[in-house]
Amino acid sequence: MQETWRWFGPQEPISLDQIKQAGATGIVSALYHIYRGKPWPPDEVIRRKGEIESAGLIWSVVESLPVHNSIKLRSGPYRRYIGAWKDSLVAIAKARVPVVCYNFMPLVDCTRTNLKWRLPSTGYALRFDAVDFAACDLFLLERPGAELNYAPERQGTAIPIDKKQVARRIGFAYSVDPKSVIRGSRDGGARSIPAAARLALARNPF
């Protein structure tokens, strides 16, 4: 078994040297700056691998290779985006990164509503809260038809939620206008929220 660590790239406040010091030998990473279904250029993949290997670590897993919304919905130019996804996969294979995974999540490609949940041990963890998720969907994204996906009692519990607090916890406040996520899903895919939110919260702790 190999101990790996998630790393979000050079902007990540935790350095590769610190990750290595913690005992990890492998890195789980991706090209978070390339989204909207664009293919990963081979030179960018090689550059990321080089950054990791220069620290004496191994790029063990690509997490994740995003699936464009057109593919998920089988609508619009989905075949073109399938081709771009395959091109990215080829670039990863040529760089000899052995494992590739992808997340198929609803709404914003992130099923966490709090990226910095305080634990009793004083550590932090990612956390999902169904009420916060409903509040995000109903009142931040304002997704058309969202009210049909939640029972009236769930909608009732979501109404009193502090919407700005939800936005801050999820990371929208520092990354992108949340409504653009829905607009983006219609016209060519949304920005990769998890990486943007993760880095934003790292820079703006609360």
Biotite code that builds the C-alpha atoms (Angstrom):
import biotite.structure as struc

atoms = struc.array([
    struc.Atom([0.000, 0.000, 0.000], chain_id="A", res_id=1, res_name="MET", atom_name="CA", element="C"),
    struc.Atom([1.277, 3.458, -0.913], chain_id="A", res_id=2, res_name="GLN", atom_name="CA", element="C"),
    struc.Atom([0.607, 6.538, 1.180], chain_id="A", res_id=3, res_name="GLU", atom_name="CA", element="C"),
    struc.Atom([-0.536, 9.346, -1.103], chain_id="A", res_id=4, res_name="THR", atom_name="CA", element="C"),
    struc.Atom([-1.510, 12.973, -0.559], chain_id="A", res_id=5, res_name="TRP", atom_name="CA", element="C"),
    struc.Atom([-3.802, 15.281, -2.510], chain_id="A", res_id=6, res_name="ARG", atom_name="CA", element="C"),
    struc.Atom([-1.942, 18.274, -3.958], chain_id="A", res_id=7, res_name="TRP", atom_name="CA", element="C"),
    struc.Atom([-3.607, 21.091, -5.866], chain_id="A", res_id=8, res_name="PHE", atom_name="CA", element="C"),
    struc.Atom([-0.537, 22.381, -7.630], chain_id="A", res_id=9, res_name="GLY", atom_name="CA", element="C"),
    struc.Atom([2.085, 25.092, -7.060], chain_id="A", res_id=10, res_name="PRO", atom_name="CA", element="C"),
    struc.Atom([-0.495, 27.473, -5.539], chain_id="A", res_id=11, res_name="GLN", atom_name="CA", element="C"),
    struc.Atom([-1.320, 24.930, -2.823], chain_id="A", res_id=12, res_name="GLU", atom_name="CA", element="C"),
    struc.Atom([-0.251, 26.332, 0.588], chain_id="A", res_id=13, res_name="PRO", atom_name="CA", element="C"),
    struc.Atom([1.057, 22.893, 1.592], chain_id="A", res_id=14, res_name="ILE", atom_name="CA", element="C"),
    struc.Atom([4.325, 22.300, -0.235], chain_id="A", res_id=15, res_name="SER", atom_name="CA", element="C"),
    struc.Atom([5.525, 19.036, -1.725], chain_id="A", res_id=16, res_name="LEU", atom_name="CA", element="C"),
    struc.Atom([8.401, 19.042, 0.753], chain_id="A", res_id=17, res_name="ASP", atom_name="CA", element="C"),
    struc.Atom([5.920, 19.222, 3.627], chain_id="A", res_id=18, res_name="GLN", atom_name="CA", element="C"),
    struc.Atom([3.901, 16.397, 2.122], chain_id="A", res_id=19, res_name="ILE", atom_name="CA", element="C"),
    struc.Atom([7.038, 14.299, 1.858], chain_id="A", res_id=20, res_name="LYS", atom_name="CA", element="C"),
    struc.Atom([7.958, 15.120, 5.443], chain_id="A", res_id=21, res_name="GLN", atom_name="CA", element="C"),
    struc.Atom([4.532, 13.851, 6.548], chain_id="A", res_id=22, res_name="ALA", atom_name="CA", element="C"),
    struc.Atom([5.460, 10.438, 5.150], chain_id="A", res_id=23, res_name="GLY", atom_name="CA", element="C"),
    struc.Atom([3.684, 10.320, 1.788], chain_id="A", res_id=24, res_name="ALA", atom_name="CA", element="C"),
    struc.Atom([5.493, 8.909, -1.223], chain_id="A", res_id=25, res_name="THR", atom_name="CA", element="C"),
    struc.Atom([2.807, 9.441, -3.852], chain_id="A", res_id=26, res_name="GLY", atom_name="CA", element="C"),
    struc.Atom([0.799, 12.443, -5.033], chain_id="A", res_id=27, res_name="ILE", atom_name="CA", element="C"),
    struc.Atom([-2.829, 12.645, -6.145], chain_id="A", res_id=28, res_name="VAL", atom_name="CA", element="C"),
    struc.Atom([-3.205, 15.671, -8.410], chain_id="A", res_id=29, res_name="SER", atom_name="CA", element="C"),
    struc.Atom([-4.620, 17.060, -11.639], chain_id="A", res_id=30, res_name="ALA", atom_name="CA", element="C"),
    struc.Atom([-4.375, 20.049, -13.965], chain_id="A", res_id=31, res_name="LEU", atom_name="CA", element="C"),
    struc.Atom([-6.929, 22.105, -12.060], chain_id="A", res_id=32, res_name="TYR", atom_name="CA", element="C"),
    struc.Atom([-6.336, 25.188, -14.170], chain_id="A", res_id=33, res_name="HIS", atom_name="CA", element="C"),
    struc.Atom([-7.660, 23.449, -17.292], chain_id="A", res_id=34, res_name="ILE", atom_name="CA", element="C"),
    struc.Atom([-11.417, 23.017, -17.314], chain_id="A", res_id=35, res_name="TYR", atom_name="CA", element="C"),
    struc.Atom([-14.511, 23.432, -19.503], chain_id="A", res_id=36, res_name="ARG", atom_name="CA", element="C"),
    struc.Atom([-13.724, 20.213, -21.336], chain_id="A", res_id=37, res_name="GLY", atom_name="CA", element="C"),
    struc.Atom([-10.424, 21.356, -22.824], chain_id="A", res_id=38, res_name="LYS", atom_name="CA", element="C"),
    struc.Atom([-7.876, 18.595, -23.532], chain_id="A", res_id=39, res_name="PRO", atom_name="CA", element="C"),
    struc.Atom([-4.811, 18.481, -21.321], chain_id="A", res_id=40, res_name="TRP", atom_name="CA", element="C"),
    struc.Atom([-1.750, 19.401, -23.406], chain_id="A", res_id=41, res_name="PRO", atom_name="CA", element="C"),
    struc.Atom([0.973, 16.736, -23.115], chain_id="A", res_id=42, res_name="PRO", atom_name="CA", element="C"),
    struc.Atom([3.577, 19.327, -22.127], chain_id="A", res_id=43, res_name="ASP", atom_name="CA", element="C"),
    struc.Atom([1.385, 20.498, -19.230], chain_id="A", res_id=44, res_name="GLU", atom_name="CA", element="C"),
    struc.Atom([1.024, 16.920, -18.002], chain_id="A", res_id=45, res_name="VAL", atom_name="CA", element="C"),
    struc.Atom([4.792, 16.392, -18.214], chain_id="A", res_id=46, res_name="ILE", atom_name="CA", element="C"),
    struc.Atom([5.405, 19.682, -16.404], chain_id="A", res_id=47, res_name="ARG", atom_name="CA", element="C"),
    struc.Atom([3.145, 18.675, -13.494], chain_id="A", res_id=48, res_name="ARG", atom_name="CA", element="C"),
    struc.Atom([4.819, 15.271, -13.289], chain_id="A", res_id=49, res_name="LYS", atom_name="CA", element="C"),
    struc.Atom([8.224, 16.950, -13.256], chain_id="A", res_id=50, res_name="GLY", atom_name="CA", element="C"),
    struc.Atom([7.203, 19.256, -10.410], chain_id="A", res_id=51, res_name="GLU", atom_name="CA", element="C"),
    struc.Atom([6.167, 16.251, -8.351], chain_id="A", res_id=52, res_name="ILE", atom_name="CA", element="C"),
    struc.Atom([9.203, 14.125, -9.164], chain_id="A", res_id=53, res_name="GLU", atom_name="CA", element="C"),
    struc.Atom([11.615, 16.982, -8.460], chain_id="A", res_id=54, res_name="SER", atom_name="CA", element="C"),
    struc.Atom([10.472, 16.733, -4.838], chain_id="A", res_id=55, res_name="ALA", atom_name="CA", element="C"),
    struc.Atom([11.260, 13.013, -4.749], chain_id="A", res_id=56, res_name="GLY", atom_name="CA", element="C"),
    struc.Atom([7.606, 11.974, -5.022], chain_id="A", res_id=57, res_name="LEU", atom_name="CA", element="C"),
    struc.Atom([5.555, 10.023, -7.561], chain_id="A", res_id=58, res_name="ILE", atom_name="CA", element="C"),
    struc.Atom([2.434, 11.208, -9.370], chain_id="A", res_id=59, res_name="TRP", atom_name="CA", element="C"),
    struc.Atom([0.410, 8.136, -8.436], chain_id="A", res_id=60, res_name="SER", atom_name="CA", element="C"),
    struc.Atom([-3.149, 9.169, -9.323], chain_id="A", res_id=61, res_name="VAL", atom_name="CA", element="C"),
    struc.Atom([-4.829, 11.735, -11.550], chain_id="A", res_id=62, res_name="VAL", atom_name="CA", element="C"),
    struc.Atom([-7.793, 13.003, -9.537], chain_id="A", res_id=63, res_name="GLU", atom_name="CA", element="C"),
    struc.Atom([-9.727, 13.938, -11.440], chain_id="A", res_id=64, res_name="SER", atom_name="CA", element="C"),
    struc.Atom([-10.082, 14.123, -15.191], chain_id="A", res_id=65, res_name="LEU", atom_name="CA", element="C"),
    struc.Atom([-13.303, 16.168, -15.443], chain_id="A", res_id=66, res_name="PRO", atom_name="CA", element="C"),
    struc.Atom([-16.258, 14.911, -17.459], chain_id="A", res_id=67, res_name="VAL", atom_name="CA", element="C"),
    struc.Atom([-17.895, 17.784, -19.330], chain_id="A", res_id=68, res_name="HIS", atom_name="CA", element="C"),
    struc.Atom([-21.588, 18.406, -18.672], chain_id="A", res_id=69, res_name="ASN", atom_name="CA", element="C"),
    struc.Atom([-22.386, 17.824, -22.340], chain_id="A", res_id=70, res_name="SER", atom_name="CA", element="C"),
    struc.Atom([-21.156, 14.248, -21.915], chain_id="A", res_id=71, res_name="ILE", atom_name="CA", element="C"),
    struc.Atom([-23.195, 13.743, -18.758], chain_id="A", res_id=72, res_name="LYS", atom_name="CA", element="C"),
    struc.Atom([-26.335, 14.986, -20.496], chain_id="A", res_id=73, res_name="LEU", atom_name="CA", element="C"),
    struc.Atom([-25.468, 13.558, -23.935], chain_id="A", res_id=74, res_name="ARG", atom_name="CA", element="C"),
    struc.Atom([-26.373, 16.896, -25.435], chain_id="A", res_id=75, res_name="SER", atom_name="CA", element="C"),
    struc.Atom([-24.750, 19.585, -27.550], chain_id="A", res_id=76, res_name="GLY", atom_name="CA", element="C"),
    struc.Atom([-21.253, 18.845, -28.888], chain_id="A", res_id=77, res_name="PRO", atom_name="CA", element="C"),
    struc.Atom([-20.783, 15.920, -26.484], chain_id="A", res_id=78, res_name="TYR", atom_name="CA", element="C"),
    struc.Atom([-18.841, 13.862, -29.030], chain_id="A", res_id=79, res_name="ARG", atom_name="CA", element="C"),
    struc.Atom([-16.258, 16.625, -29.322], chain_id="A", res_id=80, res_name="ARG", atom_name="CA", element="C"),
    struc.Atom([-15.850, 16.663, -25.546], chain_id="A", res_id=81, res_name="TYR", atom_name="CA", element="C"),
    struc.Atom([-15.523, 12.884, -25.468], chain_id="A", res_id=82, res_name="ILE", atom_name="CA", element="C"),
    struc.Atom([-12.705, 13.272, -27.991], chain_id="A", res_id=83, res_name="GLY", atom_name="CA", element="C"),
    struc.Atom([-11.034, 15.904, -25.800], chain_id="A", res_id=84, res_name="ALA", atom_name="CA", element="C"),
    struc.Atom([-11.356, 13.631, -22.749], chain_id="A", res_id=85, res_name="TRP", atom_name="CA", element="C"),
    struc.Atom([-9.732, 10.786, -24.671], chain_id="A", res_id=86, res_name="LYS", atom_name="CA", element="C"),
    struc.Atom([-6.904, 13.094, -25.786], chain_id="A", res_id=87, res_name="ASP", atom_name="CA", element="C"),
    struc.Atom([-6.265, 13.985, -22.141], chain_id="A", res_id=88, res_name="SER", atom_name="CA", element="C"),
    struc.Atom([-6.244, 10.302, -21.228], chain_id="A", res_id=89, res_name="LEU", atom_name="CA", element="C"),
    struc.Atom([-3.647, 9.623, -23.941], chain_id="A", res_id=90, res_name="VAL", atom_name="CA", element="C"),
    struc.Atom([-1.441, 12.457, -22.619], chain_id="A", res_id=91, res_name="ALA", atom_name="CA", element="C"),
    struc.Atom([-1.664, 11.017, -19.101], chain_id="A", res_id=92, res_name="ILE", atom_name="CA", element="C"),
    struc.Atom([-0.827, 7.509, -20.351], chain_id="A", res_id=93, res_name="ALA", atom_name="CA", element="C"),
    struc.Atom([2.207, 8.770, -22.274], chain_id="A", res_id=94, res_name="LYS", atom_name="CA", element="C"),
    struc.Atom([3.411, 10.425, -19.075], chain_id="A", res_id=95, res_name="ALA", atom_name="CA", element="C"),
    struc.Atom([3.080, 7.022, -17.374], chain_id="A", res_id=96, res_name="ARG", atom_name="CA", element="C"),
    struc.Atom([0.750, 8.113, -14.605], chain_id="A", res_id=97, res_name="VAL", atom_name="CA", element="C"),
    struc.Atom([-0.796, 4.739, -13.740], chain_id="A", res_id=98, res_name="PRO", atom_name="CA", element="C"),
    struc.Atom([-4.211, 5.599, -12.260], chain_id="A", res_id=99, res_name="VAL", atom_name="CA", element="C"),
    struc.Atom([-6.911, 7.966, -13.501], chain_id="A", res_id=100, res_name="VAL", atom_name="CA", element="C"),
    struc.Atom([-10.224, 8.617, -11.798], chain_id="A", res_id=101, res_name="CYS", atom_name="CA", element="C"),
    struc.Atom([-13.051, 11.065, -12.305], chain_id="A", res_id=102, res_name="TYR", atom_name="CA", element="C"),
    struc.Atom([-15.992, 12.322, -10.295], chain_id="A", res_id=103, res_name="ASN", atom_name="CA", element="C"),
    struc.Atom([-19.518, 12.308, -11.612], chain_id="A", res_id=104, res_name="PHE", atom_name="CA", element="C"),
    struc.Atom([-21.292, 14.665, -9.225], chain_id="A", res_id=105, res_name="MET", atom_name="CA", element="C"),
    struc.Atom([-24.424, 16.821, -9.456], chain_id="A", res_id=106, res_name="PRO", atom_name="CA", element="C"),
    struc.Atom([-24.685, 20.591, -9.751], chain_id="A", res_id=107, res_name="LEU", atom_name="CA", element="C"),
    struc.Atom([-21.140, 21.853, -9.188], chain_id="A", res_id=108, res_name="VAL", atom_name="CA", element="C"),
    struc.Atom([-19.036, 18.673, -9.278], chain_id="A", res_id=109, res_name="ASP", atom_name="CA", element="C"),
    struc.Atom([-18.566, 18.849, -5.507], chain_id="A", res_id=110, res_name="CYS", atom_name="CA", element="C"),
    struc.Atom([-20.592, 17.025, -2.871], chain_id="A", res_id=111, res_name="THR", atom_name="CA", element="C"),
    struc.Atom([-19.204, 18.885, 0.120], chain_id="A", res_id=112, res_name="ARG", atom_name="CA", element="C"),
    struc.Atom([-20.917, 21.841, 1.715], chain_id="A", res_id=113, res_name="THR", atom_name="CA", element="C"),
    struc.Atom([-18.158, 22.690, 4.167], chain_id="A", res_id=114, res_name="ASN", atom_name="CA", element="C"),
    struc.Atom([-14.509, 22.522, 3.153], chain_id="A", res_id=115, res_name="LEU", atom_name="CA", element="C"),
    struc.Atom([-13.209, 23.288, 6.634], chain_id="A", res_id=116, res_name="LYS", atom_name="CA", element="C"),
    struc.Atom([-15.320, 21.465, 9.232], chain_id="A", res_id=117, res_name="TRP", atom_name="CA", element="C"),
    struc.Atom([-13.758, 21.649, 12.695], chain_id="A", res_id=118, res_name="ARG", atom_name="CA", element="C"),
    struc.Atom([-13.373, 18.258, 14.374], chain_id="A", res_id=119, res_name="LEU", atom_name="CA", element="C"),
    struc.Atom([-13.343, 17.587, 18.133], chain_id="A", res_id=120, res_name="PRO", atom_name="CA", element="C"),
    struc.Atom([-9.668, 16.692, 17.713], chain_id="A", res_id=121, res_name="SER", atom_name="CA", element="C"),
    struc.Atom([-9.078, 20.317, 16.526], chain_id="A", res_id=122, res_name="THR", atom_name="CA", element="C"),
    struc.Atom([-8.351, 19.042, 13.029], chain_id="A", res_id=123, res_name="GLY", atom_name="CA", element="C"),
    struc.Atom([-10.396, 19.843, 9.935], chain_id="A", res_id=124, res_name="TYR", atom_name="CA", element="C"),
    struc.Atom([-12.348, 17.736, 7.454], chain_id="A", res_id=125, res_name="ALA", atom_name="CA", element="C"),
    struc.Atom([-14.646, 18.042, 4.456], chain_id="A", res_id=126, res_name="LEU", atom_name="CA", element="C"),
    struc.Atom([-18.330, 17.689, 5.349], chain_id="A", res_id=127, res_name="ARG", atom_name="CA", element="C"),
    struc.Atom([-21.664, 17.265, 3.567], chain_id="A", res_id=128, res_name="PHE", atom_name="CA", element="C"),
    struc.Atom([-24.893, 18.674, 4.976], chain_id="A", res_id=129, res_name="ASP", atom_name="CA", element="C"),
    struc.Atom([-28.103, 17.961, 3.053], chain_id="A", res_id=130, res_name="ALA", atom_name="CA", element="C"),
    struc.Atom([-29.841, 21.129, 4.262], chain_id="A", res_id=131, res_name="VAL", atom_name="CA", element="C"),
    struc.Atom([-26.931, 23.344, 3.239], chain_id="A", res_id=132, res_name="ASP", atom_name="CA", element="C"),
    struc.Atom([-26.862, 21.559, -0.123], chain_id="A", res_id=133, res_name="PHE", atom_name="CA", element="C"),
    struc.Atom([-30.561, 22.298, -0.636], chain_id="A", res_id=134, res_name="ALA", atom_name="CA", element="C"),
    struc.Atom([-30.035, 25.936, 0.343], chain_id="A", res_id=135, res_name="ALA", atom_name="CA", element="C"),
    struc.Atom([-27.182, 26.189, -2.162], chain_id="A", res_id=136, res_name="CYS", atom_name="CA", element="C"),
    struc.Atom([-29.234, 24.653, -4.961], chain_id="A", res_id=137, res_name="ASP", atom_name="CA", element="C"),
    struc.Atom([-32.450, 26.553, -4.250], chain_id="A", res_id=138, res_name="LEU", atom_name="CA", element="C"),
    struc.Atom([-31.212, 30.001, -3.250], chain_id="A", res_id=139, res_name="PHE", atom_name="CA", element="C"),
    struc.Atom([-27.656, 30.412, -4.504], chain_id="A", res_id=140, res_name="LEU", atom_name="CA", element="C"),
    struc.Atom([-27.667, 28.563, -7.812], chain_id="A", res_id=141, res_name="LEU", atom_name="CA", element="C"),
    struc.Atom([-31.409, 29.144, -8.278], chain_id="A", res_id=142, res_name="GLU", atom_name="CA", element="C"),
    struc.Atom([-31.424, 26.136, -10.573], chain_id="A", res_id=143, res_name="ARG", atom_name="CA", element="C"),
    struc.Atom([-34.641, 26.008, -12.630], chain_id="A", res_id=144, res_name="PRO", atom_name="CA", element="C"),
    struc.Atom([-36.902, 23.274, -11.269], chain_id="A", res_id=145, res_name="GLY", atom_name="CA", element="C"),
    struc.Atom([-34.765, 22.675, -8.176], chain_id="A", res_id=146, res_name="ALA", atom_name="CA", element="C"),
    struc.Atom([-37.815, 22.899, -5.927], chain_id="A", res_id=147, res_name="GLU", atom_name="CA", element="C"),
    struc.Atom([-39.121, 19.717, -7.556], chain_id="A", res_id=148, res_name="LEU", atom_name="CA", element="C"),
    struc.Atom([-36.143, 17.759, -6.203], chain_id="A", res_id=149, res_name="ASN", atom_name="CA", element="C"),
    struc.Atom([-36.685, 18.536, -2.522], chain_id="A", res_id=150, res_name="TYR", atom_name="CA", element="C"),
    struc.Atom([-39.543, 17.619, -0.206], chain_id="A", res_id=151, res_name="ALA", atom_name="CA", element="C"),
    struc.Atom([-41.443, 20.632, 1.205], chain_id="A", res_id=152, res_name="PRO", atom_name="CA", element="C"),
    struc.Atom([-40.082, 19.965, 4.699], chain_id="A", res_id=153, res_name="GLU", atom_name="CA", element="C"),
    struc.Atom([-36.492, 20.006, 3.369], chain_id="A", res_id=154, res_name="ARG", atom_name="CA", element="C"),
    struc.Atom([-37.151, 23.288, 1.597], chain_id="A", res_id=155, res_name="GLN", atom_name="CA", element="C"),
    struc.Atom([-38.600, 24.657, 4.831], chain_id="A", res_id=156, res_name="GLY", atom_name="CA", element="C"),
    struc.Atom([-35.457, 23.809, 6.788], chain_id="A", res_id=157, res_name="THR", atom_name="CA", element="C"),
    struc.Atom([-33.282, 25.365, 4.079], chain_id="A", res_id=158, res_name="ALA", atom_name="CA", element="C"),
    struc.Atom([-35.054, 28.734, 4.060], chain_id="A", res_id=159, res_name="ILE", atom_name="CA", element="C"),
    struc.Atom([-33.618, 30.021, 7.387], chain_id="A", res_id=160, res_name="PRO", atom_name="CA", element="C"),
    struc.Atom([-30.067, 29.055, 6.426], chain_id="A", res_id=161, res_name="ILE", atom_name="CA", element="C"),
    struc.Atom([-27.662, 31.990, 6.148], chain_id="A", res_id=162, res_name="ASP", atom_name="CA", element="C"),
    struc.Atom([-27.027, 31.975, 2.403], chain_id="A", res_id=163, res_name="LYS", atom_name="CA", element="C"),
    struc.Atom([-23.810, 34.007, 2.641], chain_id="A", res_id=164, res_name="LYS", atom_name="CA", element="C"),
    struc.Atom([-22.462, 31.562, 5.198], chain_id="A", res_id=165, res_name="GLN", atom_name="CA", element="C"),
    struc.Atom([-23.242, 28.635, 2.900], chain_id="A", res_id=166, res_name="VAL", atom_name="CA", element="C"),
    struc.Atom([-21.550, 30.412, 0.005], chain_id="A", res_id=167, res_name="ALA", atom_name="CA", element="C"),
    struc.Atom([-18.492, 31.093, 2.132], chain_id="A", res_id=168, res_name="ARG", atom_name="CA", element="C"),
    struc.Atom([-18.237, 27.526, 3.361], chain_id="A", res_id=169, res_name="ARG", atom_name="CA", element="C"),
    struc.Atom([-18.556, 26.055, -0.113], chain_id="A", res_id=170, res_name="ILE", atom_name="CA", element="C"),
    struc.Atom([-16.113, 28.572, -1.513], chain_id="A", res_id=171, res_name="GLY", atom_name="CA", element="C"),
    struc.Atom([-18.289, 30.408, -4.026], chain_id="A", res_id=172, res_name="PHE", atom_name="CA", element="C"),
    struc.Atom([-17.559, 33.724, -2.357], chain_id="A", res_id=173, res_name="ALA", atom_name="CA", element="C"),
    struc.Atom([-13.925, 33.558, -3.483], chain_id="A", res_id=174, res_name="TYR", atom_name="CA", element="C"),
    struc.Atom([-14.113, 31.604, -6.718], chain_id="A", res_id=175, res_name="SER", atom_name="CA", element="C"),
    struc.Atom([-16.962, 32.306, -9.115], chain_id="A", res_id=176, res_name="VAL", atom_name="CA", element="C"),
    struc.Atom([-20.485, 33.701, -9.284], chain_id="A", res_id=177, res_name="ASP", atom_name="CA", element="C"),
    struc.Atom([-22.537, 30.615, -8.343], chain_id="A", res_id=178, res_name="PRO", atom_name="CA", element="C"),
    struc.Atom([-25.219, 31.354, -10.930], chain_id="A", res_id=179, res_name="LYS", atom_name="CA", element="C"),
    struc.Atom([-22.578, 31.146, -13.644], chain_id="A", res_id=180, res_name="SER", atom_name="CA", element="C"),
    struc.Atom([-22.241, 27.463, -12.789], chain_id="A", res_id=181, res_name="VAL", atom_name="CA", element="C"),
    struc.Atom([-25.746, 26.850, -14.075], chain_id="A", res_id=182, res_name="ILE", atom_name="CA", element="C"),
    struc.Atom([-25.238, 29.166, -17.047], chain_id="A", res_id=183, res_name="ARG", atom_name="CA", element="C"),
    struc.Atom([-21.966, 27.413, -17.786], chain_id="A", res_id=184, res_name="GLY", atom_name="CA", element="C"),
    struc.Atom([-23.585, 23.992, -17.726], chain_id="A", res_id=185, res_name="SER", atom_name="CA", element="C"),
    struc.Atom([-25.843, 25.161, -20.532], chain_id="A", res_id=186, res_name="ARG", atom_name="CA", element="C"),
    struc.Atom([-23.274, 26.839, -22.733], chain_id="A", res_id=187, res_name="ASP", atom_name="CA", element="C"),
    struc.Atom([-20.195, 24.714, -22.320], chain_id="A", res_id=188, res_name="GLY", atom_name="CA", element="C"),
    struc.Atom([-19.547, 23.519, -18.814], chain_id="A", res_id=189, res_name="GLY", atom_name="CA", element="C"),
    struc.Atom([-18.873, 25.033, -15.446], chain_id="A", res_id=190, res_name="ALA", atom_name="CA", element="C"),
    struc.Atom([-15.591, 25.983, -13.885], chain_id="A", res_id=191, res_name="ARG", atom_name="CA", element="C"),
    struc.Atom([-14.022, 23.313, -11.721], chain_id="A", res_id=192, res_name="SER", atom_name="CA", element="C"),
    struc.Atom([-15.320, 24.571, -8.384], chain_id="A", res_id=193, res_name="ILE", atom_name="CA", element="C"),
    struc.Atom([-13.577, 22.211, -5.956], chain_id="A", res_id=194, res_name="PRO", atom_name="CA", element="C"),
    struc.Atom([-10.019, 23.319, -6.731], chain_id="A", res_id=195, res_name="ALA", atom_name="CA", element="C"),
    struc.Atom([-10.919, 27.006, -6.860], chain_id="A", res_id=196, res_name="ALA", atom_name="CA", element="C"),
    struc.Atom([-12.853, 26.777, -3.621], chain_id="A", res_id=197, res_name="ALA", atom_name="CA", element="C"),
    struc.Atom([-10.102, 24.805, -1.891], chain_id="A", res_id=198, res_name="ARG", atom_name="CA", element="C"),
    struc.Atom([-7.430, 27.347, -2.745], chain_id="A", res_id=199, res_name="LEU", atom_name="CA", element="C"),
    struc.Atom([-9.707, 30.286, -1.919], chain_id="A", res_id=200, res_name="ALA", atom_name="CA", element="C"),
    struc.Atom([-10.446, 28.975, 1.530], chain_id="A", res_id=201, res_name="LEU", atom_name="CA", element="C"),
    struc.Atom([-6.779, 28.254, 2.113], chain_id="A", res_id=202, res_name="ALA", atom_name="CA", element="C"),
    struc.Atom([-6.003, 31.894, 1.363], chain_id="A", res_id=203, res_name="ARG", atom_name="CA", element="C"),
    struc.Atom([-8.983, 33.200, 3.339], chain_id="A", res_id=204, res_name="ASN", atom_name="CA", element="C"),
    struc.Atom([-9.370, 31.058, 6.467], chain_id="A", res_id=205, res_name="PRO", atom_name="CA", element="C"),
    struc.Atom([-12.236, 31.779, 8.808], chain_id="A", res_id=206, res_name="PHE", atom_name="CA", element="C"),
])
